[in-house]
Amino acid sequence: MTQGGSEFDRWQARFAAAGYLFGTAPNAFLKSQAHLLRKGERALAIADGEGRNGVFLAEQGLDVLSVDFSPLAQEKVHKLAAERGVTLRTEQADIETWIWAPAAFDVVAAIFIQFSKPAERAEIFAGIKHTLKPGGLLLLEGYGLKQLDYKTGGPSDAARLYTRQLLQDAFGDFSALEIREYDSVMEEGERHVGMSALVDLVGRK
């Protein structure tokens, strides 16, 4: 997702609207994994948008870096964090060209980051593995192929959707890996609403 041109402008225009596109509550899958989080851990929230997931991680006592390429979204991150009584760091960056620090994070949250084509996605996945500490936790959720039928959010390009095999190939060298494919009704703001085909991954480097 390059910062120059229409894609950047499109997201800026979306986030300029009042309110929160995906709501202020954390993603349900991320919330369901809260028992795996430990206070003081360093967490990275990728393409965190308006901050609902990064703020949730901060509420669990983690030291959070929320990365997104929309400055308008990040203004909302700090507003939401202030309302919740927590602090977190933000960095405005295009995740496709971001420099991934080696072994820097205990937790990476990658929730609906399906904006990249396969080649760029492979680089992002490699970056995630690079930036996780040994034993670090990856929490990833995205849409599966059946989402093309549901049309309740996410990309319309099948190449950007997840399959079990795709994630197994990318993260199969983790010490522990659990991948779950299922259908569920989502209610996340105005953008993720209705029956959805979901793929969850919980992995340990």
C-alpha positions in Angstrom: 0.0 0.0 0.0 2.0 2.9 -1.2 1.6 6.2 0.4 1.8 8.3 -2.7 -1.4 8.9 -4.7 -5.0 7.7 -4.5 -4.7 4.9 -1.9 -3.3 7.2 0.7 -5.9 9.9 -0.2 -8.7 7.3 0.0 -7.9 6.2 3.5 -7.4 9.8 4.6 -10.8 10.7 3.3 -12.3 7.7 5.1 -10.7 8.5 8.4 -11.6 12.2 8.1 -15.2 11.3 8.8 -16.5 11.7 12.4 -16.6 8.6 14.5 -14.7 5.3 14.1 -15.1 3.3 10.9 -14.6 -0.1 12.7 -15.9 1.0 16.1 -13.9 1.5 19.3 -14.2 -2.0 20.7 -11.3 -4.4 20.0 -11.5 -7.1 17.4 -13.4 -10.1 19.0 -10.6 -12.6 18.1 -7.9 -10.3 19.6 -10.0 -9.9 22.8 -10.5 -13.6 23.0 -6.7 -14.1 23.2 -6.2 -11.6 26.0 -5.2 -14.5 28.4 -2.0 -14.9 26.4 -0.9 -11.4 27.0 1.4 -10.3 29.8 1.8 -6.9 31.3 5.0 -5.1 30.2 5.4 -7.0 27.0 6.2 -4.9 23.9 3.4 -5.1 21.3 3.2 -4.0 17.6 -0.2 -3.3 16.1 0.1 -3.3 12.3 -2.1 -1.1 10.2 -3.9 -0.2 13.4 -6.1 2.4 11.8 -8.0 4.4 14.5 -6.5 2.3 17.3 -9.2 0.1 18.6 -6.8 -2.9 18.8 -3.7 -1.0 19.9 -5.6 0.8 22.7 -7.0 -2.6 23.8 -3.4 -4.0 24.0 -2.4 -0.9 26.0 -5.3 -1.5 28.4 -3.9 -5.0 29.1 -0.7 -3.3 30.3 1.4 -3.8 27.2 3.9 -1.3 25.8 2.3 -0.7 22.4 3.5 0.7 19.1 0.6 1.4 16.7 1.6 1.8 13.1 -0.6 3.1 10.3 0.0 5.3 7.3 -2.9 7.7 7.9 -2.1 10.7 10.1 -5.9 11.4 10.5 -6.4 7.8 11.9 -3.6 8.3 14.3 -5.1 11.4 15.7 -8.1 9.3 16.6 -5.8 6.7 18.2 -4.5 9.2 20.7 -8.0 10.5 21.3 -9.3 7.0 22.0 -6.3 6.2 24.2 -6.9 9.4 26.3 -10.6 8.5 26.7 -9.5 5.0 28.0 -6.8 6.4 30.3 -3.9 4.7 28.6 -0.9 5.7 26.5 0.7 4.2 23.5 3.2 5.2 20.8 2.3 5.7 17.2 4.3 5.7 14.0 3.1 7.0 10.7 4.4 4.6 8.1 3.6 2.5 5.0 3.9 -1.1 6.3 5.0 -2.3 2.9 8.2 -0.2 3.1 8.6 -0.1 6.9 11.9 -1.2 8.3 11.2 -4.1 10.7 13.4 -4.0 13.7 14.9 -7.4 14.6 13.6 -9.3 17.6 11.9 -6.1 18.9 8.4 -7.3 19.9 6.9 -9.9 22.2 3.5 -9.6 20.5 2.4 -8.7 17.0 -1.3 -8.1 16.2 -2.1 -8.3 12.5 -5.9 -7.8 12.3 -7.4 -7.4 8.8 -4.2 -6.2 7.1 -5.3 -7.6 3.7 -4.5 -4.6 1.5 -1.3 -5.9 -0.1 -0.8 -8.0 -3.2 0.8 -11.5 -2.7 4.4 -10.3 -3.2 4.2 -7.5 -0.8 2.2 -9.7 1.7 5.1 -12.2 1.7 7.5 -9.4 2.6 5.1 -8.2 5.4 4.9 -11.8 6.8 8.7 -12.1 6.7 8.9 -8.8 8.5 6.6 -10.0 11.2 8.7 -13.1 11.8 11.9 -10.9 11.8 10.5 -8.4 14.4 9.1 -11.0 16.8 11.4 -12.1 19.6 12.0 -15.8 20.1 8.9 -17.2 21.7 7.0 -14.1 20.6 3.2 -14.3 19.9 1.5 -13.6 16.6 -2.2 -12.9 16.6 -3.6 -12.6 13.1 -7.1 -12.5 11.7 -8.3 -12.0 8.2 -11.0 -13.0 5.7 -11.1 -16.3 3.9 -12.1 -17.1 0.3 -15.8 -17.5 1.2 -15.8 -13.8 2.0 -16.2 -13.2 -1.8 -19.7 -14.6 -1.4 -20.6 -12.8 1.8 -19.4 -9.4 0.6 -19.6 -8.0 4.2 -16.1 -6.4 4.2 -12.6 -6.8 3.1 -11.0 -7.0 -0.4 -12.8 -8.3 -3.4 -9.5 -9.7 -4.8 -9.2 -13.4 -4.0 -5.4 -13.2 -4.1 -5.5 -11.0 -1.0 -7.6 -13.4 1.1 -6.3 -16.0 3.4 -6.4 -19.8 3.3 -5.1 -22.3 5.8 -2.4 -23.4 3.4 -1.2 -19.9 2.7 -0.7 -19.2 6.5 0.7 -22.7 7.1 3.3 -22.0 4.4 4.2 -18.6 5.8 4.4 -19.5 9.5 4.9 -23.3 9.5 8.3 -22.9 11.0 6.9 -21.4 14.2 7.3 -23.5 17.4 3.5 -23.5 17.8 0.8 -22.7 15.3 -3.0 -22.9 15.5 -5.1 -21.9 12.4 -8.9 -21.8 12.5 -11.3 -21.3 9.6 -14.9 -20.5 10.4 -18.0 -18.4 9.6 -19.2 -15.8 12.1 -21.4 -12.7 12.3 -19.3 -9.6 12.8 -20.3 -6.3 14.2 -17.3 -4.0 14.0 -18.3 -0.4 13.3 -19.9 0.2 9.9 -17.2 -1.6 7.8 -17.3 -5.1 9.2 -20.9 -6.1 9.6 -22.7 -9.4 8.9 -21.8 -13.0 8.2 -18.1 -13.3 7.5 -15.6 -16.0 6.5 -12.8 -15.7 9.0 -9.3 -17.2 9.4 -7.6 -16.9 12.8 -3.9 -17.6 13.5 -2.3 -17.9 16.9 1.4 -18.6 16.6 4.6 -18.7 18.7 7.9 -18.0 17.0 
